[in-house]
Amino acid sequence: MTGTYNDKQLSRIVLKGFKSIAECDLELSKLNVLIGANGARKSNFIGFFRMVQQLLEQNLQIFVSRHASFYVLLGFGRKTTEQLKFQLYFGNNGYFAELER
């Protein structure tokens, strides 16, 4: 990884199977800007942060129910993706999760 990170700054996200994001591996800087045309998955990326927030607050079940079902959160539906995986890195510390129905 490039740059200097502390353990409180999110430095990298690896995401698989969330809504229309099939796979994403993104290194972050101190300042990050999402730019893209309509349909470029910017809103889904922001939605991922909302889901992580609810997971940390132990409200994941409420979050899923507001989105109709877990399958709505899976990339391209359950026929393509059976699970959602993500990794969050804060400096040298990494946190991993796999969610499946």
MOPAC internal coordinates of N, CA, C and O (Angstrom, degrees):
PM7 1SCF
backbone

  N    0.0000 0     0.00 0     0.00 0    0    0    0
  C    1.4381 1     0.00 0     0.00 0    1    0    0
  C    1.5136 1   109.84 1     0.00 0    2    1    0
  O    1.2310 1   121.37 1   -31.34 1    3    2    1
  N    1.2992 1   114.98 1   148.66 1    3    2    1
  C    1.4478 1   119.91 1   179.18 1    5    3    2
  C    1.5123 1   109.95 1   -97.51 1    6    5    3
  O    1.2310 1   120.71 1   -24.70 1    7    6    5
  N    1.3193 1   116.25 1   155.30 1    7    6    5
  C    1.4572 1   120.56 1   176.93 1    9    7    6
  C    1.5180 1   111.65 1    83.91 1   10    9    7
  O    1.2310 1   121.68 1    -6.47 1   11   10    9
  N    1.3179 1   114.39 1   173.53 1   11   10    9
  C    1.4493 1   121.52 1   178.93 1   13   11   10
  C    1.5183 1   109.02 1  -109.47 1   14   13   11
  O    1.2310 1   120.50 1   -51.09 1   15   14   13
  N    1.3151 1   116.65 1   128.91 1   15   14   13
  C    1.4587 1   121.65 1  -178.02 1   17   15   14
  C    1.5174 1   109.29 1  -122.96 1   18   17   15
  O    1.2310 1   121.11 1   -32.62 1   19   18   17
  N    1.3156 1   115.49 1   147.38 1   19   18   17
  C    1.4551 1   118.85 1   170.31 1   21   19   18
  C    1.5267 1   107.65 1  -100.51 1   22   21   19
  O    1.2310 1   120.88 1    -7.10 1   23   22   21
  N    1.3182 1   115.93 1   172.90 1   23   22   21
  C    1.4622 1   119.87 1  -175.03 1   25   23   22
  C    1.5193 1   113.48 1   -75.76 1   26   25   23
  O    1.2310 1   119.59 1   177.39 1   27   26   25
  N    1.3295 1   118.39 1    -2.61 1   27   26   25
  C    1.4594 1   121.66 1   178.78 1   29   27   26
  C    1.5191 1   112.48 1  -102.57 1   30   29   27
  O    1.2310 1   120.30 1   168.98 1   31   30   29
  N    1.3179 1   117.03 1   -11.02 1   31   30   29
  C    1.4615 1   121.28 1  -177.41 1   33   31   30
  C    1.5265 1   110.13 1   -98.16 1   34   33   31
  O    1.2310 1   120.85 1   -52.20 1   35   34   33
  N    1.3127 1   115.99 1   127.80 1   35   34   33
  C    1.4578 1   121.11 1   176.00 1   37   35   34
  C    1.5228 1   108.46 1   -67.27 1   38   37   35
  O    1.2310 1   120.52 1   -60.22 1   39   38   37
  N    1.3293 1   116.61 1   119.78 1   39   38   37
  C    1.4588 1   120.79 1  -174.52 1   41   39   38
  C    1.5255 1   113.75 1  -109.94 1   42   41   39
  O    1.2310 1   120.01 1   159.70 1   43   42   41
  N    1.3346 1   117.59 1   -20.30 1   43   42   41
  C    1.4676 1   119.68 1  -178.25 1   45   43   42
  C    1.5225 1   109.51 1  -158.38 1   46   45   43
  O    1.2310 1   121.39 1   -36.12 1   47   46   45
  N    1.3306 1   114.94 1   143.88 1   47   46   45
  C    1.4628 1   122.34 1   175.96 1   49   47   46
  C    1.5204 1   107.70 1  -129.20 1   50   49   47
  O    1.2310 1   120.59 1   -50.11 1   51   50   49
  N    1.3183 1   116.47 1   129.89 1   51   50   49
  C    1.4617 1   122.11 1   171.32 1   53   51   50
  C    1.5259 1   105.23 1  -119.35 1   54   53   51
  O    1.2310 1   120.75 1   -57.83 1   55   54   53
  N    1.3193 1   116.18 1   122.17 1   55   54   53
  C    1.4614 1   121.61 1  -172.68 1   57   55   54
  C    1.5215 1   109.57 1  -133.47 1   58   57   55
  O    1.2310 1   120.60 1   -47.14 1   59   58   57
  N    1.3272 1   116.46 1   132.86 1   59   58   57
  C    1.4709 1   121.98 1   178.02 1   61   59   58
  C    1.5172 1   109.41 1  -135.24 1   62   61   59
  O    1.2310 1   120.83 1   -53.51 1   63   62   61
  N    1.3160 1   116.02 1   126.49 1   63   62   61
  C    1.4487 1   121.27 1   169.67 1   65   63   62
  C    1.5114 1   116.83 1    81.35 1   66   65   63
  O    1.2310 1   119.25 1  -152.34 1   67   66   65
  N    1.3215 1   119.04 1    27.66 1   67   66   65
  C    1.4626 1   120.70 1   176.88 1   69   67   66
  C    1.5170 1   109.25 1  -103.84 1   70   69   67
  O    1.2310 1   120.79 1   -63.52 1   71   70   69
  N    1.3193 1   116.10 1   116.48 1   71   70   69
  C    1.4636 1   123.72 1  -178.42 1   73   71   70
  C    1.5224 1   109.36 1    48.20 1   74   73   71
  O    1.2310 1   119.44 1    54.95 1   75   74   73
  N    1.3358 1   118.67 1  -125.05 1   75   74   73
  C    1.4661 1   120.13 1  -176.89 1   77   75   74
  C    1.5259 1   112.74 1   -88.69 1   78   77   75
  O    1.2310 1   119.86 1  -171.85 1   79   78   77
  N    1.3181 1   117.87 1     8.15 1   79   78   77
  C    1.4665 1   121.34 1   177.90 1   81   79   78
  C    1.5263 1   107.93 1   -93.13 1   82   81   79
  O    1.2310 1   120.64 1   -78.24 1   83   82   81
  N    1.3128 1   116.39 1   101.76 1   83   82   81
  C    1.4626 1   120.26 1  -179.42 1   85   83   82
  C    1.5245 1   110.36 1   -68.91 1   86   85   83
  O    1.2310 1   120.67 1   132.85 1   87   86   85
  N    1.3328 1   116.33 1   -47.15 1   87   86   85
  C    1.4579 1   121.04 1  -179.69 1   89   87   86
  C    1.5180 1   109.23 1  -158.67 1   90   89   87
  O    1.2310 1   120.91 1   -42.73 1   91   90   89
  N    1.3236 1   115.87 1   137.27 1   91   90   89
  C    1.4584 1   121.30 1  -178.13 1   93   91   90
  C    1.5229 1   108.51 1  -148.92 1   94   93   91
  O    1.2310 1   120.31 1   -49.97 1   95   94   93
  N    1.3121 1   117.01 1   130.03 1   95   94   93
  C    1.4647 1   122.90 1   174.39 1   97   95   94
  C    1.5183 1   105.97 1  -128.41 1   98   97   95
  O    1.2310 1   120.64 1   -70.59 1   99   98   97
  N    1.3154 1   116.39 1   109.41 1   99   98   97
  C    1.4564 1   121.03 1  -169.87 1  101   99   98
  C    1.5213 1   110.93 1  -128.40 1  102  101   99
  O    1.2310 1   120.68 1   -57.96 1  103  102  101
  N    1.3335 1   116.30 1   122.04 1  103  102  101
  C    1.4605 1   121.19 1   172.25 1  105  103  102
  C    1.5131 1   107.92 1   -89.81 1  106  105  103
  O    1.2310 1   120.92 1   -43.35 1  107  106  105
  N    1.3158 1   115.85 1   136.65 1  107  106  105
  C    1.4541 1   121.21 1  -175.13 1  109  107  106
  C    1.5219 1   111.36 1  -109.86 1  110  109  107
  O    1.2310 1   121.41 1   -27.82 1  111  110  109
  N    1.3209 1   114.92 1   152.18 1  111  110  109
  C    1.4597 1   122.67 1   175.61 1  113  111  110
  C    1.5170 1   108.39 1  -107.34 1  114  113  111
  O    1.2310 1   120.78 1     7.85 1  115  114  113
  N    1.3205 1   116.12 1  -172.15 1  115  114  113
  C    1.4656 1   119.52 1   177.21 1  117  115  114
  C    1.5182 1   111.29 1   -68.07 1  118  117  115
  O    1.2310 1   120.09 1   148.98 1  119  118  117
  N    1.3258 1   117.42 1   -31.02 1  119  118  117
  C    1.4602 1   122.65 1   177.31 1  121  119  118
  C    1.5214 1   107.92 1  -128.34 1  122  121  119
  O    1.2310 1   120.25 1   -52.50 1  123  122  121
  N    1.3281 1   117.12 1   127.50 1  123  122  121
  C    1.4606 1   122.33 1  -178.28 1  125  123  122
  C    1.5127 1   109.20 1  -131.45 1  126  125  123
  O    1.2310 1   120.59 1   -40.76 1  127  126  125
  N    1.3250 1   116.48 1   139.24 1  127  126  125
  C    1.4591 1   122.63 1  -178.72 1  129  127  126
  C    1.5250 1   107.85 1  -127.74 1  130  129  127
  O    1.2310 1   120.67 1   -49.59 1  131  130  129
  N    1.3346 1   116.32 1   130.41 1  131  130  129
  C    1.4650 1   121.33 1   175.35 1  133  131  130
  C    1.5164 1   108.48 1   -93.41 1  134  133  131
  O    1.2310 1   120.70 1   -61.90 1  135  134  133
  N    1.3066 1   116.26 1   118.10 1  135  134  133
  C    1.4578 1   121.93 1   178.75 1  137  135  134
  C    1.5206 1   107.47 1  -129.14 1  138  137  135
  O    1.2310 1   120.73 1   -43.83 1  139  138  137
  N    1.3249 1   116.22 1   136.17 1  139  138  137
  C    1.4531 1   119.47 1   177.21 1  141  139  138
  C    1.5077 1   111.04 1   177.69 1  142  141  139
  O    1.2310 1   121.46 1   -17.45 1  143  142  141
  N    1.2977 1   114.80 1   162.55 1  143  142  141
  C    1.4649 1   121.43 1   179.22 1  145  143  142
  C    1.5256 1   109.90 1   -69.20 1  146  145  143
  O    1.2310 1   120.85 1   -11.31 1  147  146  145
  N    1.3177 1   115.98 1   168.69 1  147  146  145
  C    1.4625 1   120.51 1   173.69 1  149  147  146
  C    1.5240 1   108.81 1   -56.79 1  150  149  147
  O    1.2310 1   120.52 1   -42.14 1  151  150  149
  N    1.3162 1   116.61 1   137.86 1  151  150  149
  C    1.4599 1   120.55 1   179.69 1  153  151  150
  C    1.5147 1   114.10 1    81.75 1  154  153  151
  O    1.2310 1   119.80 1  -168.83 1  155  154  153
  N    1.3303 1   117.98 1    11.17 1  155  154  153
  C    1.4626 1   120.95 1  -178.19 1  157  155  154
  C    1.5288 1   112.81 1   -87.21 1  158  157  155
  O    1.2310 1   120.00 1  -174.23 1  159  158  157
  N    1.3326 1   117.60 1     5.77 1  159  158  157
  C    1.4701 1   124.89 1   175.23 1  161  159  158
  C    1.5254 1   113.93 1    80.06 1  162  161  159
  O    1.2310 1   119.87 1  -161.23 1  163  162  161
  N    1.3165 1   117.85 1    18.77 1  163  162  161
  C    1.4681 1   120.72 1   177.55 1  165  163  162
  C    1.5254 1   111.05 1   -62.14 1  166  165  163
  O    1.2310 1   120.16 1   133.05 1  167  166  165
  N    1.3160 1   117.29 1   -46.95 1  167  166  165
  C    1.4722 1   121.38 1  -178.44 1  169  167  166
  C    1.5237 1   111.48 1   -64.09 1  170  169  167
  O    1.2310 1   119.89 1   143.10 1  171  170  169
  N    1.3099 1   117.81 1   -36.90 1  171  170  169
  C    1.4619 1   120.31 1   177.71 1  173  171  170
  C    1.5236 1   110.88 1   -66.10 1  174  173  171
  O    1.2310 1   120.47 1   143.46 1  175  174  173
  N    1.3150 1   116.71 1   -36.54 1  175  174  173
  C    1.4590 1   120.89 1   178.11 1  177  175  174
  C    1.5344 1   110.20 1   -64.31 1  178  177  175
  O    1.2310 1   120.45 1   136.05 1  179  178  177
  N    1.3252 1   116.75 1   -43.95 1  179  178  177
  C    1.4653 1   121.28 1   176.44 1  181  179  178
  C    1.5332 1   109.76 1   -64.30 1  182  181  179
  O    1.2310 1   120.23 1   141.38 1  183  182  181
  N    1.3253 1   117.16 1   -38.62 1  183  182  181
  C    1.4620 1   121.46 1   177.38 1  185  183  182
  C    1.5203 1   112.57 1   -60.36 1  186  185  183
  O    1.2310 1   120.44 1   148.21 1  187  186  185
  N    1.3172 1   116.77 1   -31.79 1  187  186  185
  C    1.4626 1   120.69 1   176.68 1  189  187  186
  C    1.5299 1   110.37 1   -61.22 1  190  189  187
  O    1.2310 1   120.43 1   137.91 1  191  190  189
  N    1.3341 1   116.79 1   -42.09 1  191  190  189
  C    1.4686 1   120.01 1   178.43 1  193  191  190
  C    1.5274 1   111.09 1   -64.40 1  194  193  191
  O    1.2310 1   120.44 1   143.99 1  195  194  193
  N    1.3212 1   116.76 1   -36.01 1  195  194  193
  C    1.4703 1   119.92 1   176.09 1  197  195  194
  C    1.5257 1   110.60 1   -63.59 1  198  197  195
  O    1.2310 1   120.59 1   139.06 1  199  198  197
  N    1.3326 1   116.47 1   -40.94 1  199  198  197
  C    1.4510 1   120.35 1   179.20 1  201  199  198
  C    1.5261 1   110.70 1   -64.82 1  202  201  199
  O    1.2310 1   120.01 1   136.11 1  203  202  201
  N    1.3285 1   117.59 1   -43.89 1  203  202  201
  C    1.4645 1   121.08 1   179.31 1  205  203  202
  C    1.5283 1   110.31 1   -62.01 1  206  205  203
  O    1.2310 1   120.38 1   139.56 1  207  206  205
  N    1.3207 1   116.88 1   -40.44 1  207  206  205
  C    1.4606 1   120.40 1   177.43 1  209  207  206
  C    1.5298 1   110.57 1   -58.91 1  210  209  207
  O    1.2310 1   120.48 1   134.00 1  211  210  209
  N    1.3311 1   116.69 1   -46.00 1  211  210  209
  C    1.4627 1   120.63 1   179.63 1  213  211  210
  C    1.5276 1   111.39 1   -65.95 1  214  213  211
  O    1.2310 1   120.31 1   144.13 1  215  214  213
  N    1.3158 1   117.01 1   -35.87 1  215  214  213
  C    1.4607 1   121.19 1   176.96 1  217  215  214
  C    1.5271 1   110.02 1   -62.58 1  218  217  215
  O    1.2310 1   120.16 1   134.75 1  219  218  217
  N    1.3265 1   117.31 1   -45.25 1  219  218  217
  C    1.4631 1   121.57 1   179.72 1  221  219  218
  C    1.5231 1   112.27 1   -66.35 1  222  221  219
  O    1.2310 1   120.53 1   149.73 1  223  222  221
  N    1.3209 1   116.59 1   -30.27 1  223  222  221
  C    1.4662 1   121.22 1   178.65 1  225  223  222
  C    1.5319 1   112.10 1   -88.75 1  226  225  223
  O    1.2310 1   120.63 1  -173.01 1  227  226  225
  N    1.3295 1   116.40 1     6.99 1  227  226  225
  C    1.4643 1   124.34 1  -179.76 1  229  227  226
  C    1.5262 1   112.10 1    59.53 1  230  229  227
  O    1.2310 1   120.84 1  -142.94 1  231  230  229
  N    1.3265 1   115.99 1    37.06 1  231  230  229
  C    1.4647 1   122.52 1   178.13 1  233  231  230
  C    1.5281 1   111.96 1  -118.57 1  234  233  231
  O    1.2310 1   119.93 1  -154.21 1  235  234  233
  N    1.3203 1   117.75 1    25.79 1  235  234  233
  C    1.4624 1   120.07 1  -175.87 1  237  235  234
  C    1.5251 1   111.50 1   -60.86 1  238  237  235
  O    1.2310 1   119.69 1   141.02 1  239  238  237
  N    1.3108 1   118.20 1   -38.98 1  239  238  237
  C    1.4686 1   120.76 1  -179.03 1  241  239  238
  C    1.5298 1   110.79 1   -61.62 1  242  241  239
  O    1.2310 1   120.03 1   140.34 1  243  242  241
  N    1.3086 1   117.55 1   -39.66 1  243  242  241
  C    1.4691 1   121.26 1   177.45 1  245  243  242
  C    1.5217 1   109.99 1   -66.14 1  246  245  243
  O    1.2310 1   120.37 1   136.99 1  247  246  245
  N    1.3226 1   116.89 1   -43.01 1  247  246  245
  C    1.4669 1   121.08 1   178.69 1  249  247  246
  C    1.5244 1   110.83 1   -59.25 1  250  249  247
  O    1.2310 1   120.42 1   134.17 1  251  250  249
  N    1.3293 1   116.81 1   -45.83 1  251  250  249
  C    1.4655 1   121.30 1  -179.56 1  253  251  250
  C    1.5229 1   110.18 1   -63.89 1  254  253  251
  O    1.2310 1   119.91 1   137.50 1  255  254  253
  N    1.3200 1   117.77 1   -42.50 1  255  254  253
  C    1.4681 1   119.81 1  -178.91 1  257  255  254
  C    1.5228 1   111.65 1   -64.97 1  258  257  255
  O    1.2310 1   119.80 1   149.30 1  259  258  257
  N    1.3140 1   117.98 1   -30.70 1  259  258  257
  C    1.4657 1   121.18 1   177.37 1  261  259  258
  C    1.5271 1   111.94 1   -71.56 1  262  261  259
  O    1.2310 1   120.52 1   160.65 1  263  262  261
  N    1.3146 1   116.60 1   -19.35 1  263  262  261
  C    1.4625 1   121.08 1   178.91 1  265  263  262
  C    1.5256 1   111.41 1  -103.35 1  266  265  263
  O    1.2310 1   120.35 1  -156.17 1  267  266  265
  N    1.3088 1   116.94 1    23.83 1  267  266  265
  C    1.4663 1   125.12 1   175.27 1  269  267  266
  C    1.5254 1   112.67 1    78.11 1  270  269  267
  O    1.2310 1   119.54 1   131.52 1  271  270  269
  N    1.3168 1   118.48 1   -48.48 1  271  270  269
  C    1.4596 1   120.80 1   177.70 1  273  271  270
  C    1.5164 1   109.35 1  -168.35 1  274  273  271
  O    1.2310 1   121.38 1   -11.14 1  275  274  273
  N    1.3172 1   114.96 1   168.86 1  275  274  273
  C    1.4592 1   120.23 1   177.31 1  277  275  274
  C    1.5235 1   110.70 1   -63.15 1  278  277  275
  O    1.2310 1   120.27 1   148.36 1  279  278  277
  N    1.3330 1   117.09 1   -31.64 1  279  278  277
  C    1.4631 1   120.44 1  -177.99 1  281  279  278
  C    1.5203 1   112.26 1   -63.91 1  282  281  279
  O    1.2310 1   119.87 1   152.78 1  283  282  281
  N    1.3255 1   117.84 1   -27.22 1  283  282  281
  C    1.4647 1   120.64 1   177.08 1  285  283  282
  C    1.5220 1   109.88 1   -66.02 1  286  285  283
  O    1.2310 1   120.13 1   149.51 1  287  286  285
  N    1.3266 1   117.35 1   -30.49 1  287  286  285
  C    1.4611 1   121.26 1  -179.85 1  289  287  286
  C    1.5187 1   112.71 1   -80.35 1  290  289  287
  O    1.2310 1   120.38 1   156.05 1  291  290  289
  N    1.3270 1   116.89 1   -23.95 1  291  290  289
  C    1.4610 1   120.13 1  -179.61 1  293  291  290
  C    1.5175 1   111.06 1   -71.70 1  294  293  291
  O    1.2310 1   120.90 1   -35.03 1  295  294  293
  N    1.3126 1   115.88 1   144.97 1  295  294  293
  C    1.4574 1   121.10 1   178.65 1  297  295  294
  C    1.5058 1   112.00 1   -62.04 1  298  297  295
  O    1.2310 1   120.27 1   -64.43 1  299  298  297
  N    1.2994 1   117.09 1   115.57 1  299  298  297
  C    1.4554 1   124.57 1   175.33 1  301  299  298
  C    1.5273 1   112.90 1    61.67 1  302  301  299
  O    1.2310 1   120.05 1  -155.36 1  303  302  301
  N    1.3360 1   117.52 1    24.64 1  303  302  301
  C    1.4603 1   121.10 1   175.46 1  305  303  302
  C    1.5134 1   113.25 1    83.90 1  306  305  303
  O    1.2310 1   121.11 1    -8.33 1  307  306  305
  N    1.3271 1   115.48 1   171.67 1  307  306  305
  C    1.4644 1   120.30 1  -173.61 1  309  307  306
  C    1.5164 1   113.36 1   -70.80 1  310  309  307
  O    1.2310 1   119.10 1   161.43 1  311  310  309
  N    1.3324 1   119.32 1   -18.57 1  311  310  309
  C    1.4634 1   120.24 1   179.33 1  313  311  310
  C    1.5221 1   110.76 1   -68.79 1  314  313  311
  O    1.2310 1   120.05 1   153.61 1  315  314  313
  N    1.3192 1   117.52 1   -26.39 1  315  314  313
  C    1.4593 1   121.92 1  -179.80 1  317  315  314
  C    1.5196 1   111.87 1  -100.95 1  318  317  315
  O    1.2310 1   120.12 1   138.33 1  319  318  317
  N    1.3251 1   117.37 1   -41.67 1  319  318  317
  C    1.4571 1   122.11 1  -174.14 1  321  319  318
  C    1.5199 1   110.40 1  -128.59 1  322  321  319
  O    1.2310 1   120.42 1   -55.90 1  323  322  321
  N    1.3090 1   116.80 1   124.10 1  323  322  321
  C    1.4599 1   121.29 1   177.73 1  325  323  322
  C    1.5214 1   112.21 1   -95.95 1  326  325  323
  O    1.2310 1   120.18 1   165.63 1  327  326  325
  N    1.3275 1   117.26 1   -14.37 1  327  326  325
  C    1.4558 1   119.25 1  -178.62 1  329  327  326
  C    1.5166 1   111.43 1  -146.98 1  330  329  327
  O    1.2310 1   122.04 1   -20.77 1  331  330  329
  N    1.2952 1   113.71 1   159.23 1  331  330  329
  C    1.4513 1   123.06 1   178.10 1  333  331  330
  C    1.5231 1   106.52 1  -113.30 1  334  333  331
  O    1.2310 1   120.27 1   -50.11 1  335  334  333
  N    1.3250 1   117.09 1   129.89 1  335  334  333
  C    1.4633 1   121.49 1  -179.43 1  337  335  334
  C    1.5184 1   108.71 1  -126.58 1  338  337  335
  O    1.2310 1   121.42 1   -38.50 1  339  338  337
  N    1.3260 1   114.89 1   141.50 1  339  338  337
  C    1.4575 1   117.57 1   172.50 1  341  339  338
  C    1.5176 1   110.86 1  -150.89 1  342  341  339
  O    1.2310 1   122.07 1   -25.44 1  343  342  341
  N    1.3240 1   113.65 1   154.56 1  343  342  341
  C    1.4581 1   122.94 1   176.69 1  345  343  342
  C    1.5212 1   106.86 1  -131.83 1  346  345  343
  O    1.2310 1   120.71 1   -46.95 1  347  346  345
  N    1.3122 1   116.26 1   133.05 1  347  346  345
  C    1.4541 1   121.92 1   177.37 1  349  347  346
  C    1.5193 1   107.66 1  -121.63 1  350  349  347
  O    1.2310 1   120.55 1   -50.93 1  351  350  349
  N    1.3219 1   116.54 1   129.07 1  351  350  349
  C    1.4536 1   121.73 1  -179.56 1  353  351  350
  C    1.5222 1   109.73 1  -114.51 1  354  353  351
  O    1.2310 1   121.48 1   -49.23 1  355  354  353
  N    1.3288 1   114.77 1   130.77 1  355  354  353
  C    1.4535 1   122.59 1   174.71 1  357  355  354
  C    1.5235 1   105.88 1  -120.30 1  358  357  355
  O    1.2310 1   120.39 1   -81.64 1  359  358  357
  N    1.3322 1   116.86 1    98.36 1  359  358  357
  C    1.4577 1   119.57 1  -173.98 1  361  359  358
  C    1.5166 1   109.48 1    62.58 1  362  361  359
  O    1.2310 1   120.40 1    56.17 1  363  362  361
  N    1.3250 1   116.84 1  -123.83 1  363  362  361
  C    1.4644 1   121.71 1  -179.61 1  365  363  362
  C    1.5268 1   113.35 1   -88.99 1  366  365  363
  O    1.2310 1   120.08 1   177.65 1  367  366  365
  N    1.3229 1   117.46 1    -2.35 1  367  366  365
  C    1.4633 1   121.46 1  -178.37 1  369  367  366
  C    1.5241 1   110.72 1   -97.67 1  370  369  367
  O    1.2310 1   120.64 1   -46.96 1  371  370  369
  N    1.3196 1   116.38 1   133.04 1  371  370  369
  C    1.4547 1   120.98 1   178.95 1  373  371  370
  C    1.5174 1   111.31 1  -122.14 1  374  373  371
  O    1.2310 1   121.07 1   -36.12 1  375  374  373
  N    1.3223 1   115.56 1   143.88 1  375  374  373
  C    1.4606 1   122.65 1   178.65 1  377  375  374
  C    1.5239 1   107.94 1  -125.98 1  378  377  375
  O    1.2310 1   120.58 1   -46.87 1  379  378  377
  N    1.3217 1   116.49 1   133.13 1  379  378  377
  C    1.4501 1   121.81 1  -173.56 1  381  379  378
  C    1.5227 1   110.07 1  -124.96 1  382  381  379
  O    1.2310 1   120.84 1   -34.37 1  383  382  381
  N    1.3196 1   115.99 1   145.63 1  383  382  381
  C    1.4648 1   119.98 1   176.27 1  385  383  382
  C    1.5196 1   109.55 1  -148.55 1  386  385  383
  O    1.2310 1   121.16 1   -35.09 1  387  386  385
  N    1.3179 1   115.39 1   144.91 1  387  386  385
  C    1.4584 1   123.29 1   171.87 1  389  387  386
  C    1.5179 1   106.71 1  -127.97 1  390  389  387
  O    1.2310 1   120.85 1   -54.83 1  391  390  389
  N    1.3044 1   115.99 1   125.17 1  391  390  389
  C    1.4574 1   121.25 1   178.32 1  393  391  390
  C    1.5158 1   108.14 1  -115.86 1  394  393  391
  O    1.2310 1   120.97 1   -49.92 1  395  394  393
  N    1.3097 1   115.76 1   130.08 1  395  394  393
  C    1.4568 1   119.50 1   176.58 1  397  395  394
  C    1.5145 1   108.61 1  -141.35 1  398  397  395
  O    1.2310 1   121.92 1   -23.39 1  399  398  397
  N    1.2983 1   113.94 1   156.61 1  399  398  397
  C    1.4592 1   119.28 1  -178.39 1  401  399  398
  C    1.4958 1   110.63 1   -71.67 1  402  401  399
  O    1.2310 1   120.10 1   180.00 1  403  402  401

